[in-house]
Amino acid sequence: MAIKAALREERLREACERSQRLERARIDVVVAEFGGDVDAMAREILSWRRHVRQLEEVVAKVRTGEPFVVMGAEPHWKPGRARR
């Protein structure tokens, strides 16, 4: 029994280390994507938070049966000129 427990503990430790290495690799990829630009990373994180918050609002409305509208740009839509 002690051998099985030790083997199980070793496997668990190896799995944790592997998971930590994979997580570190994912983090390195993200940092490399932004070239170490912390401000760009922060803007992207805030953008994703805003989108998740909007999604949460829609899910809450669906659950309560409240009507909602999803609007997207038309296929041929182009941004207008900035007014001065």
N, C-alpha and C positions, 0 to 999 in steps of 0.2 A: 504494500500500500504506500509506503513512504517513497518508493521509487517512482510510482505512478504520479504521486503528488508533486514530486520534484520535477518530473518530466513535464507535467502540466504547467507548473510555474515557469519553467524555462521557456516553453512554447508561448505562454502569455507574455513574458518579458520580450521575447523576440518579435512577437506581433506588435507590441507597443512601440518598440524601437523602429520597426519597419513603418508603422503609421506615422511616427514623428519625422522620419526621413522624407516620406512622401509629402507630408504637410510642409516641411521646410522647402522642398523642391517646388511646390506650388507657389509658395510665397516668393521665392526667388524669381520665378517666371513672371509674376505680377509686377514685382519691383523692376525687373528688366524691361517689361512692356512700357512702363512709364519713365524709363531712363532715370530712375531715382528722383523724379520730380514729385515731391511730397504734395505740392499744391494741386497738381493735376490728379493725383490719387485721391486727395480729399474731395475735389469737385466730383469725381466719378462716384465716390462712395455716397456723397450727399444726393447725387442724382438717383442712384439706385435706391436709397432710402425713401426718396420722394415717390418713386414708382411703386415700391412695396406698400407704402402707406395708401396710395391710390387704389391698389389692388385690394388691400384690406377693406377699404370703404365699399368697393363694389361687391365683394364677397358678403359683407354684412348686409348690404341692400338686397342681394339675391336671397339670402337666408330669411329676411323679414318679408320678402315679397314686394319690396319697394321698387318702383320703376327707376331705371337709369338709362343713360345714353352713352354709347361708346362712339366717339367721333374720330375719324382718321382723315388724313389728307387724301384728296382725290388722286387718281393715278397720274393726271397731267398737271397737277398743282405745282406752281413755282412761287417761291417767295417774292413778295412785292418789293418795290424800291422803298428804302427808308425815307420817310417824310422829314423834311427839314423845318 
